[in-house]
Structures are given as C-alpha cells and as structure tokens.
C-alpha cells in the first residue's frame, strides 16, 4: 500500500495539521460549498482497506448528497494520517482508484454501480471495538 498511499497523498491540494482541520474545513464548506468525507487511516492499513471499505462507502455518501458517485465532484476526501489531514478533491480521489486498479472509465463506472447496488457491509465486532472502546458505566 505504500506506493498506492503515496500516490493518493500526492493528490492532496492541501495538507492541514490536525489541530487546524476544523477551521480549514469549515472555511472550505462556507466559501466553496463542498461536502467532506473524512477517513482515518490506521497505521497498518493496506490498499485493500481503501479499496474494499472506503471507496464503496464514499460512493454511497456521494449519492446520498445528490453528487455524482462516479466523478466525486463537489466533495473533498480528508485522509487523516499521523497528525495531518490530506485534503484531496473527490474527483482526484475517484480517478486515482481507477489508476491504481488499472480500470478504464467504463470499467470504473461499472465498479461504482456495483458499489451502489451492493448491500452495505458492517464492521466486524473487532473493528467496531477498535474505534469505539467500551465506555465506563455512568456514576450514580
């Protein structure tokens, strides 16, 4: 995934330090009317994580916002890695998928249609627990 991740990160139009993310993203929302799709990249993530989990979810998100899931226009993908956010246009993010997977435009559109028609997969209990640790019982 290192080369694939490097390719994605090279598409960033802006790299934002974590503490400034809310300020920067809010400014872009207000001035450009963009929708943001935020992704936290676990340190050990592989291309399969992006390919199998992030891209299908992003396509459904875009469709739910009445944006074209095949082009990603009107959206920004925020990839959080280490202590920075890499802001990538939705169009560049989607186009990079096709490049990495070696898909021509027609094959990519077929893949997007497949994502949209497939039932949404849920996290395994292990994945869910890794993102949402058990909270302590409330005190009385």
C-alpha positions, 0 to 999 in steps of 0.5 A, a space after each residue: 500500500 505504500 506506493 498506492 498511499 503515496 500516490 493518493 497523498 500526492 493528490 492532496 491540494 492541501 495538507 492541514 495539521 490536525 489541530 487546524 482541520 476544523 477551521 480549514 474545513 469549515 472555511 472550505 464548506 462556507 466559501 466553496 460549498 463542498 461536502 467532506 468525507 473524512 477517513 482515518 487511516 490506521 497505521 497498518 492499513 493496506 490498499 485493500 482497506 481503501 479499496 474494499 471499505 472506503 471507496 464503496 462507502 464514499 460512493 454511497 455518501 456521494 449519492 446520498 448528497 445528490 453528487 455524482 458517485 462516479 466523478 466525486 465532484 463537489 466533495 473533498 476526501 480528508 485522509 487523516 494520517 499521523 497528525 495531518 489531514 490530506 485534503 484531496 478533491 473527490 474527483 482526484 480521489 475517484 480517478 486515482 482508484 481507477 489508476 491504481 486498479 488499472 480500470 478504464 472509465 467504463 470499467 470504473 463506472 461499472 465498479 461504482 454501480 456495483 458499489 451502489 447496488 451492493 448491500 452495505 457491509 458492517 464492521 466486524 465486532 473487532 473493528 467496531 471495538 477498535 474505534 469505539 472502546 467500551 465506555 465506563 458505566 455512568 456514576 450514580 
